[in-house]
Amino acid sequence: MGNSQSRITAPPGFDRWLVPPCALAVHLCIGMAYGFSVFWLPLSRALGGSACTRLTEALTSTACDWRVSDLVWVYTLFFVVLGLAAATWGGWVERIGPRRAGLVAAACWCGGIAVGALGVFLHQLWLLWLGAGVLGGIGLGIGYITPVSTLIKWFPDRRGLATGMAIMGFGGGAMVGSPAADRLMAAFAGPNEMGVWQAMLALAGVYALFMTAGALGFRLPAPGWAPPGKAEIAAGGRFVPLGVATRTPQFWLVWCVLLLNVSASIGIIGLASPMVQEIFGGRLFGETVRFANFTNNHKAAAAAAGAGFVGFISLFNIAGRFFWASLSDRIGRKAMYVAILALGAACYGIVLPNALSGPVAAALPLFVAVFALLASMYGGGFAAVPAWLADLFGTKQVGAIHGRLLTAWSTAGVLGPLLVAYSRDARLAAGAERETVYGPIFLMLAGLLTLGLVAALLVRPVAADKWVEDADARPALPATIGTAVPAAWGPRLAVWGAVLAPLAWGGWFTVQKAIVLLAQ
């Protein structure tokens, strides 16, 4: 074990429940990547003039307003660079340890947002792309895998629970960051100022504090450490090396499962608000008017209901990351993926008749419930995959293997939205009514989940000859086995409160949005 890791090896008696809040602190900050759309509309009217007509013009001109289509490239860059960064530096993260990797992630993510703020201040789109999208995306990739890898080592007996706790924070980042950004922009706004670059700088400063505290709080279990009373799952032992693991059929089957599950969800979740407005029209606010006949008042009421729908399913996305990953500890990772992929395909089948039959379709509550369940399984699929990799390949290099696997996320982040957007546009161009445009899309997404189900069923344990012994591992110390560590309730309450308080604050605002829809 290198010196950098030796220095952060936990002493005997260390309370492992102090580590998950550190992981949550990092993931809550980088999870704001999902919430960056809060800046698009203000930025699209920052100058109050005419919009740029071409992307090439928008990249360098300081005289025209950026279009939303120019800005969403930042979102695409986030997740493409995330996967590439995780794949490139995953092995390095395992070598230098979580503390240094966490500090690098904080520097890249917060520094990227700060550079992006400079791009907004100078009205240079290329600088916003480079700062937030590329440099921030590198911070996303390193910051995403570092806490997950660390928690898997501390919770070998509850791998699903551990990864669910961390990745729940990533899903909740936008729930906290978006309302915070709204209020910051309002505070900094002026007669000729949208307050965007100031809000971005303020967020970068707060995130730097949280991520630095989280990184400095990381510890690693000593080689041979085992949870109390569970010497049979002591840290270390046998593992499949990174270079071998990424050449196995199991790795590529899990890669396909993640690709197909994300592709079948991310595109439709991105269109959640317009989708529910177009399918249900005035029934969102107690009237029978169709979407095509909306007045301005109707549009405002439908937009509020659409925001409520997005808020409602986002809560299930977050909760699903914890629920499904924890459930996988009980029923097994493969069984969990088979369940969510089969159930997801069936869910699209349930809403398919509604999407095809137009405005006289079944009740809105059924539609909302189905998409809440779909969102929970989308989140659960993310959260359980690191634990599945640890089951298949061991924990020694799981962070690096997980980093390589996240290229499936990058691919799905482009493929899913493109499939859904182009299918929708093609249907509208062919003259389809907006109420029925989503039927073929749901069929296509059900097909993707079915293919993912086949891939999951084909996963088998890795052959014994692929495994090697961990040279750093030592037998667990007898004194650490069967001895429960006294709960350090003071430190526990302090560190957990620091991360749960902002999560609860963001959750309250999300619930308020959801009430608008559920009250109908």
C-alpha positions as CSV (number, residue, x, y, z in Angstrom):
1,M,0.0,0.0,0.0
2,G,1.4,3.4,-1.0
3,N,2.3,6.1,1.5
4,S,-0.7,8.2,0.5
5,Q,-3.0,5.4,1.4
6,S,-1.1,4.4,4.5
7,R,-1.6,7.9,6.0
8,I,-5.4,7.6,5.8
9,T,-5.7,4.0,7.0
10,A,-8.2,4.0,9.8
11,P,-7.0,3.1,13.3
12,P,-8.5,0.2,15.2
13,G,-12.0,1.0,16.6
14,F,-12.8,3.6,13.8
15,D,-16.5,4.0,13.3
16,R,-17.2,3.2,9.7
17,W,-20.5,5.1,9.8
18,L,-18.5,8.3,9.7
19,V,-17.5,7.6,6.1
20,P,-20.8,7.7,4.2
21,P,-21.5,11.4,5.1
22,C,-18.2,12.2,3.5
23,A,-19.3,10.4,0.3
24,L,-22.6,12.2,0.4
25,A,-20.9,15.5,0.8
26,V,-19.0,15.0,-2.5
27,H,-21.9,13.5,-4.4
28,L,-24.4,16.2,-3.3
29,C,-22.1,18.8,-4.8
30,I,-21.3,17.1,-8.1
31,G,-25.0,16.1,-8.5
32,M,-25.7,19.7,-9.4
33,A,-24.7,18.6,-12.9
34,Y,-28.4,17.4,-13.2
35,G,-29.6,20.9,-12.2
36,F,-27.6,23.1,-14.5
37,S,-30.7,23.6,-16.7
38,V,-31.8,26.2,-14.1
39,F,-29.3,28.6,-15.8
40,W,-30.4,28.0,-19.4
41,L,-33.4,30.4,-19.7
42,P,-31.7,33.3,-17.8
43,L,-28.6,32.9,-20.0
44,S,-30.7,32.8,-23.2
45,R,-31.9,36.4,-22.5
46,A,-28.8,37.7,-20.8
47,L,-28.2,40.5,-23.3
48,G,-31.8,41.2,-24.1
49,G,-31.1,41.3,-27.8
50,S,-31.4,39.0,-30.8
51,A,-30.4,35.3,-30.5
52,C,-27.4,33.9,-32.3
53,T,-28.4,32.2,-35.5
54,R,-25.6,29.6,-35.7
55,L,-23.6,27.6,-33.1
56,T,-20.3,28.9,-34.6
57,E,-21.5,32.4,-34.0
58,A,-22.7,31.7,-30.5
59,L,-19.3,30.2,-29.5
60,T,-17.4,33.5,-29.9
61,S,-19.8,36.4,-30.4
62,T,-20.4,38.8,-27.5
63,A,-23.3,40.6,-29.3
64,C,-26.0,38.0,-29.5
65,D,-27.9,35.9,-26.9
66,W,-27.2,32.2,-26.7
67,R,-29.9,29.8,-27.6
68,V,-31.0,27.0,-25.2
69,S,-29.8,24.5,-27.8
70,D,-26.3,26.1,-27.6
71,L,-26.3,25.8,-23.8
72,V,-27.4,22.2,-23.4
73,W,-24.1,21.1,-24.9
74,V,-22.7,21.8,-21.4
75,Y,-25.0,19.0,-20.1
76,T,-23.9,16.6,-22.8
77,L,-20.2,17.4,-22.1
78,F,-20.8,16.8,-18.4
79,F,-21.7,13.1,-18.9
80,V,-19.5,12.3,-21.9
81,V,-16.4,13.7,-20.1
82,L,-17.6,12.1,-16.8
83,G,-17.4,8.6,-18.4
84,L,-14.1,9.3,-20.2
85,A,-12.5,10.8,-17.0
86,A,-13.7,7.9,-14.8
87,A,-12.3,5.4,-17.4
88,T,-9.0,7.2,-17.8
89,W,-8.2,7.9,-14.1
90,G,-10.0,5.1,-12.3
91,G,-6.8,3.1,-11.8
92,W,-5.0,6.3,-10.6
93,V,-7.8,6.9,-8.0
94,E,-7.2,3.4,-6.6
95,R,-3.5,4.0,-6.4
96,I,-3.4,7.4,-4.7
97,G,-6.4,6.9,-2.4
98,P,-9.7,8.6,-1.9
99,R,-8.5,11.7,0.0
100,R,-6.2,13.0,-2.7
101,A,-8.6,12.0,-5.5
102,G,-11.4,13.7,-3.7
103,L,-9.4,16.9,-3.4
104,V,-8.6,16.8,-7.2
105,A,-12.3,16.2,-7.9
106,A,-13.1,19.3,-5.8
107,A,-10.5,21.4,-7.6
108,C,-11.8,20.3,-11.1
109,W,-15.5,20.6,-10.4
110,C,-15.5,23.9,-8.4
111,G,-12.7,25.3,-10.6
112,G,-14.7,24.3,-13.7
113,I,-17.8,26.1,-12.4
114,A,-15.7,29.2,-11.7
115,V,-14.2,29.2,-15.2
116,G,-17.7,28.8,-16.5
117,A,-18.8,31.8,-14.5
118,L,-16.0,33.8,-16.2
119,G,-17.3,32.6,-19.5
120,V,-20.8,34.0,-18.6
121,F,-19.3,37.2,-17.4
122,L,-17.3,37.7,-20.6
123,H,-20.2,36.2,-22.7
124,Q,-17.9,33.6,-24.2
125,L,-19.7,30.4,-24.8
126,W,-16.6,28.4,-25.6
127,L,-15.2,29.3,-22.1
128,L,-18.4,28.1,-20.5
129,W,-18.1,24.8,-22.4
130,L,-14.5,24.4,-21.5
131,G,-14.8,25.3,-17.9
132,A,-18.1,23.8,-16.7
133,G,-18.4,21.1,-19.3
134,V,-14.8,19.8,-19.7
135,L,-13.0,20.7,-16.5
136,G,-16.1,20.2,-14.5
137,G,-16.8,16.9,-16.3
138,I,-13.3,15.7,-15.2
139,G,-14.2,16.5,-11.6
140,L,-17.5,14.7,-12.1
141,G,-15.8,11.5,-13.2
142,I,-13.2,11.4,-10.5
143,G,-15.7,12.6,-7.8
144,Y,-18.3,10.0,-8.8
145,I,-16.1,6.9,-8.5
146,T,-14.0,7.9,-5.5
147,P,-16.7,7.8,-2.8
148,V,-18.3,4.7,-4.2
149,S,-15.0,2.7,-4.2
150,T,-14.3,3.8,-0.7
151,L,-17.7,2.8,0.7
152,I,-17.6,-0.6,-0.9
153,K,-14.4,-1.3,1.0
154,W,-16.0,-0.3,4.3
155,F,-19.2,-2.2,3.8
156,P,-18.3,-5.5,2.2
157,D,-21.3,-7.0,4.0
158,R,-23.7,-4.4,2.7
159,R,-22.4,-3.3,-0.7
160,G,-25.8,-2.3,-2.1
161,L,-26.6,-0.2,0.9
162,A,-23.2,1.5,0.7
163,T,-23.4,2.4,-3.0
164,G,-27.0,3.4,-2.6
165,M,-26.1,5.9,0.1
166,A,-23.5,7.5,-2.1
167,I,-25.3,7.6,-5.4
168,M,-28.5,8.8,-3.7
169,G,-26.5,11.9,-3.0
170,F,-25.7,12.3,-6.7
171,G,-29.3,12.1,-7.5
172,G,-30.2,14.6,-4.8
173,G,-27.6,17.2,-5.9
174,A,-29.9,19.0,-8.2
175,M,-32.7,18.9,-5.7
176,V,-30.6,21.0,-3.4
177,G,-28.6,23.0,-6.0
178,S,-31.5,24.1,-8.3
179,P,-33.5,26.0,-5.7
180,A,-30.3,27.4,-4.2
181,A,-29.2,28.7,-7.6
182,D,-32.7,30.2,-8.2
183,R,-32.4,32.2,-4.9
184,L,-28.9,33.2,-5.6
185,M,-29.8,34.5,-9.1
186,A,-32.7,36.4,-7.6
187,A,-30.4,38.0,-5.0
188,F,-27.7,39.0,-7.5
189,A,-30.1,40.1,-10.3
190,G,-30.3,43.8,-11.3
191,P,-31.8,46.0,-14.0
192,N,-29.3,44.7,-16.6
193,E,-28.0,41.7,-14.8
194,M,-29.4,38.1,-14.6
195,G,-27.2,37.2,-11.6
196,V,-26.0,33.9,-13.2
197,W,-22.2,34.3,-13.0
198,Q,-22.4,35.5,-9.4
199,A,-24.7,32.5,-8.5
200,M,-22.2,30.1,-10.2
201,L,-19.3,31.6,-8.2
202,A,-21.2,31.4,-5.0
203,L,-22.1,27.7,-5.6
204,A,-18.5,27.0,-6.5
205,G,-17.3,28.4,-3.2
206,V,-19.9,26.4,-1.1
207,Y,-19.2,23.2,-3.1
208,A,-15.4,23.7,-2.5
209,L,-15.9,23.7,1.2
210,F,-18.2,20.7,1.3
211,M,-16.1,18.6,-1.1
212,T,-12.9,19.5,0.7
213,A,-14.4,18.5,4.0
214,G,-15.7,15.3,2.5
215,A,-12.4,14.4,1.0
216,L,-10.4,15.1,4.1
217,G,-12.8,12.9,6.1
218,F,-12.2,9.8,4.0
219,R,-10.4,6.8,5.6
220,L,-9.5,3.4,4.3
221,P,-9.9,0.2,6.3
222,A,-6.7,-1.6,7.2
223,P,-5.8,-4.7,5.1
224,G,-7.5,-7.6,6.7
225,W,-10.2,-5.5,8.4
226,A,-13.6,-7.1,8.7
227,P,-17.0,-5.9,10.0
228,P,-17.6,-7.0,13.6
229,G,-18.3,-10.7,13.6
230,K,-17.7,-11.3,9.9
231,A,-14.1,-12.4,9.4
232,E,-15.1,-14.3,6.3
233,I,-15.5,-11.1,4.4
234,A,-12.3,-9.4,5.6
235,A,-10.9,-6.6,3.4
236,G,-8.5,-7.6,0.7
237,G,-8.2,-11.2,-0.5
238,R,-8.7,-12.3,-4.1
239,F,-9.7,-10.1,-7.0
240,V,-9.7,-9.9,-10.8
241,P,-7.2,-7.3,-12.1
242,L,-8.5,-4.4,-14.1
243,G,-6.9,-5.4,-17.4
244,V,-8.4,-8.9,-17.1
245,A,-11.8,-7.8,-15.8
246,T,-12.4,-5.5,-18.8
247,R,-11.8,-8.3,-21.2
248,T,-14.3,-10.7,-19.7
249,P,-17.8,-11.3,-21.1
250,Q,-19.2,-10.4,-17.7
251,F,-17.9,-6.8,-17.8
252,W,-19.3,-6.2,-21.3
253,L,-22.7,-7.8,-20.4
254,V,-23.0,-5.5,-17.3
255,W,-21.8,-2.6,-19.6
256,C,-24.8,-3.4,-21.9
257,V,-27.2,-3.6,-19.0
258,L,-26.2,-0.1,-17.8
259,L,-26.2,1.3,-21.4
260,L,-29.7,-0.1,-22.1
261,N,-31.3,0.8,-18.8
262,V,-30.0,4.3,-18.9
263,S,-30.8,4.8,-22.6
264,A,-34.4,3.7,-22.0
265,S,-34.8,6.2,-19.1
266,I,-32.7,9.3,-19.5
267,G,-34.3,10.5,-22.8
268,I,-37.8,10.2,-21.6
269,I,-37.0,11.7,-18.2
270,G,-35.5,14.6,-20.0
271,L,-38.8,15.2,-21.8
272,A,-41.0,14.5,-18.7
273,S,-42.6,17.9,-18.4
274,P,-43.6,18.4,-22.1
275,M,-44.6,14.7,-22.3
276,V,-47.2,14.9,-19.5
277,Q,-48.5,18.2,-20.8
278,E,-48.9,17.0,-24.3
279,I,-50.6,13.6,-23.4
280,F,-53.0,14.9,-20.8
281,G,-53.6,18.5,-21.8
282,G,-56.1,20.4,-19.7
283,R,-56.8,17.4,-17.4
284,L,-53.6,18.4,-15.6
285,F,-55.6,21.3,-14.1
286,G,-59.2,20.0,-14.2
287,E,-60.3,21.0,-17.8
288,T,-60.9,19.1,-21.0
289,V,-59.0,21.4,-23.4
290,R,-56.3,19.7,-25.6
291,F,-52.7,20.8,-25.6
292,A,-52.9,22.2,-29.1
293,N,-55.7,24.6,-28.0
294,F,-54.0,26.0,-24.9
295,T,-54.2,29.7,-24.1
296,N,-51.4,31.4,-22.3
297,N,-53.2,30.8,-19.0
298,H,-53.5,27.1,-19.8
299,K,-49.8,27.0,-20.7
300,A,-48.9,28.5,-17.3
301,A,-51.1,26.1,-15.4
302,A,-49.7,23.1,-17.4
303,A,-46.1,24.2,-16.9
304,A,-46.7,24.3,-13.1
305,A,-48.2,20.8,-13.3
306,G,-45.3,19.6,-15.5
307,A,-42.8,20.9,-13.0
308,G,-44.7,19.1,-10.3
309,F,-44.4,15.9,-12.3
310,V,-40.7,16.3,-12.7
311,G,-40.3,17.0,-9.0
312,F,-42.4,14.0,-8.1
313,I,-40.4,11.5,-10.2
314,S,-37.1,13.0,-9.1
315,L,-38.0,12.1,-5.5
316,F,-38.5,8.5,-6.7
317,N,-35.3,8.6,-8.7
318,I,-33.4,9.5,-5.5
319,A,-35.3,7.0,-3.2
320,G,-34.9,4.3,-5.8
321,R,-31.1,4.6,-5.6
322,F,-31.3,3.6,-2.0
323,F,-34.2,1.2,-2.0
324,W,-33.2,-1.0,-5.0
325,A,-29.5,-1.1,-4.1
326,S,-30.3,-2.1,-0.5
327,L,-32.7,-4.7,-1.8
328,S,-30.0,-6.2,-3.9
329,D,-28.1,-7.1,-0.7
330,R,-31.0,-9.4,0.1
331,I,-32.0,-10.9,-3.2
332,G,-28.7,-10.6,-5.1
333,R,-27.6,-8.2,-7.7
334,K,-28.5,-10.2,-10.8
335,A,-32.0,-10.9,-9.5
336,M,-32.5,-7.2,-8.8
337,Y,-31.5,-6.2,-12.3
338,V,-33.7,-8.9,-13.8
339,A,-36.6,-7.6,-11.7
340,I,-36.2,-3.9,-12.6
341,L,-35.6,-4.5,-16.3
342,A,-38.6,-6.8,-16.7
343,L,-40.8,-4.5,-14.6
344,G,-39.6,-1.5,-16.5
345,A,-40.6,-3.0,-19.9
346,A,-44.0,-4.0,-18.4
347,C,-44.5,-0.4,-17.2
348,Y,-44.1,1.0,-20.7
349,G,-46.6,-1.5,-21.8
350,I,-49.1,-0.3,-19.1
351,V,-48.9,3.3,-20.3
352,L,-48.7,2.4,-24.0
353,P,-52.5,2.2,-24.6
354,N,-52.9,5.6,-22.9
355,A,-50.3,7.2,-25.1
356,L,-51.9,5.7,-28.3
357,S,-55.6,6.4,-27.5
358,G,-55.3,10.1,-27.0
359,P,-57.0,12.5,-24.5
360,V,-59.7,10.1,-23.4
361,A,-57.1,7.7,-21.9
362,A,-57.0,6.3,-18.4
363,A,-56.5,8.3,-15.2
364,L,-53.5,10.6,-14.7
365,P,-52.6,9.0,-11.3
366,L,-51.8,5.7,-13.1
367,F,-49.5,7.4,-15.5
368,V,-47.8,9.3,-12.7
369,A,-47.4,6.2,-10.6
370,V,-45.9,4.2,-13.5
371,F,-43.3,6.9,-14.3
372,A,-42.4,7.3,-10.6
373,L,-41.7,3.6,-10.5
374,L,-39.7,3.8,-13.7
375,A,-37.6,6.7,-12.3
376,S,-36.9,4.7,-9.1
377,M,-35.6,1.8,-11.2
378,Y,-33.5,4.1,-13.3
379,G,-31.9,5.4,-10.1
380,G,-31.6,1.9,-8.6
381,G,-29.8,0.6,-11.8
382,F,-27.1,3.3,-11.3
383,A,-26.7,2.6,-7.6
384,A,-26.4,-1.1,-7.6
385,V,-23.9,-1.5,-10.4
386,P,-20.7,-0.8,-8.4
387,A,-21.8,-3.5,-5.9
388,W,-22.4,-5.9,-8.8
389,L,-18.9,-5.2,-10.1
390,A,-17.5,-5.9,-6.6
391,D,-19.4,-9.2,-6.5
392,L,-18.0,-10.2,-9.9
393,F,-14.4,-8.9,-9.7
394,G,-13.6,-8.3,-6.0
395,T,-13.1,-4.9,-4.2
396,K,-9.4,-4.4,-4.8
397,Q,-9.8,-2.5,-8.1
398,V,-13.5,-1.9,-8.2
399,G,-13.1,1.9,-8.6
400,A,-11.1,1.5,-11.7
401,I,-13.4,-1.1,-13.2
402,H,-16.4,1.0,-12.3
403,G,-14.7,3.9,-14.1
404,R,-14.3,1.9,-17.3
405,L,-18.0,0.8,-17.0
406,L,-19.2,4.4,-16.8
407,T,-18.4,4.8,-20.5
408,A,-21.8,3.1,-20.9
409,W,-23.3,6.1,-19.2
410,S,-21.6,8.5,-21.5
411,T,-22.8,6.6,-24.5
412,A,-26.4,6.4,-23.1
413,G,-26.3,10.1,-22.3
414,V,-26.0,10.8,-26.0
415,L,-27.9,7.8,-27.4
416,G,-31.0,8.0,-25.2
417,P,-32.0,11.6,-25.7
418,L,-31.2,11.4,-29.4
419,L,-33.5,8.4,-29.9
420,V,-36.3,9.9,-28.0
421,A,-36.0,13.5,-29.4
422,Y,-35.7,12.3,-33.1
423,S,-38.5,9.8,-32.7
424,R,-40.7,12.5,-31.3
425,D,-39.8,15.1,-33.9
426,A,-40.3,12.5,-36.7
427,R,-43.8,11.7,-35.4
428,L,-44.8,15.4,-35.2
429,A,-43.4,16.0,-38.7
430,A,-45.5,13.1,-40.0
431,G,-48.7,14.9,-38.6
432,A,-49.3,12.8,-35.5
433,E,-51.3,14.3,-32.7
434,R,-49.3,15.3,-29.7
435,E,-51.4,13.1,-27.5
436,T,-50.3,10.0,-29.4
437,V,-46.8,10.9,-30.4
438,Y,-45.2,8.9,-27.5
439,G,-46.7,5.5,-28.1
440,P,-44.0,4.2,-30.5
441,I,-41.4,5.8,-28.3
442,F,-42.6,3.7,-25.3
443,L,-42.5,0.6,-27.5
444,M,-38.9,1.3,-28.4
445,L,-37.9,1.9,-24.8
446,A,-39.6,-1.3,-23.7
447,G,-37.5,-3.1,-26.4
448,L,-34.3,-1.6,-25.0
449,L,-35.1,-2.8,-21.5
450,T,-35.9,-6.3,-22.9
451,L,-32.5,-6.4,-24.5
452,G,-31.0,-5.3,-21.2
453,L,-32.9,-8.1,-19.5
454,V,-31.4,-10.7,-21.8
455,A,-27.9,-9.3,-21.1
456,A,-28.5,-9.5,-17.3
457,L,-29.6,-13.1,-17.6
458,L,-26.4,-14.1,-19.4
459,V,-24.1,-12.9,-16.6
460,R,-22.3,-15.7,-14.9
461,P,-19.6,-15.8,-12.2
462,V,-16.1,-15.0,-13.4
463,A,-13.9,-18.1,-14.0
464,A,-11.6,-19.1,-11.2
465,D,-8.4,-18.7,-13.3
466,K,-9.1,-15.0,-13.7
467,W,-8.6,-14.3,-10.0
468,V,-5.3,-13.4,-8.2
469,E,-4.3,-13.0,-4.6
470,D,-4.1,-9.5,-3.1
471,A,-0.4,-9.1,-2.1
472,D,-1.4,-6.3,0.3
473,A,-4.0,-8.3,2.2
474,R,-3.2,-9.7,5.6
475,P,-5.4,-12.0,7.8
476,A,-7.9,-10.1,9.9
477,L,-6.7,-9.3,13.4
478,P,-8.5,-11.5,16.0
479,A,-9.1,-8.4,18.1
480,T,-11.2,-6.8,15.4
481,I,-13.4,-9.8,14.8
482,G,-16.6,-10.2,16.8
483,T,-16.0,-6.9,18.6
484,A,-18.7,-4.3,18.0
485,V,-17.3,-0.8,17.6
486,P,-18.9,1.6,20.1
487,A,-21.1,4.1,18.3
488,A,-19.6,7.6,18.3
489,W,-23.0,9.3,18.4
490,G,-21.6,12.9,18.8
491,P,-19.5,12.8,15.6
492,R,-22.2,10.7,13.8
493,L,-24.9,13.3,14.5
494,A,-22.6,16.2,13.4
495,V,-21.4,14.7,10.1
496,W,-24.8,13.2,9.2
497,G,-26.6,16.4,10.1
498,A,-24.3,18.4,7.8
499,V,-25.3,16.5,4.8
500,L,-28.9,15.6,5.6
501,A,-29.9,19.2,6.4
502,P,-29.4,20.5,2.9
503,L,-30.9,17.3,1.4
504,A,-34.0,17.9,3.5
505,W,-34.2,21.5,2.5
506,G,-34.1,20.6,-1.2
507,G,-36.6,17.8,-0.6
508,W,-39.1,20.3,0.8
509,F,-39.0,22.4,-2.3
510,T,-39.4,19.4,-4.5
511,V,-42.4,18.2,-2.5
512,Q,-44.0,21.6,-2.9
513,K,-43.7,21.3,-6.7
514,A,-45.1,17.8,-6.6
515,I,-48.1,18.9,-4.6
516,V,-49.2,21.1,-7.5
517,L,-49.7,18.0,-9.6
518,L,-51.0,15.7,-7.0
519,A,-53.6,18.2,-5.9
520,Q,-55.4,17.9,-9.3
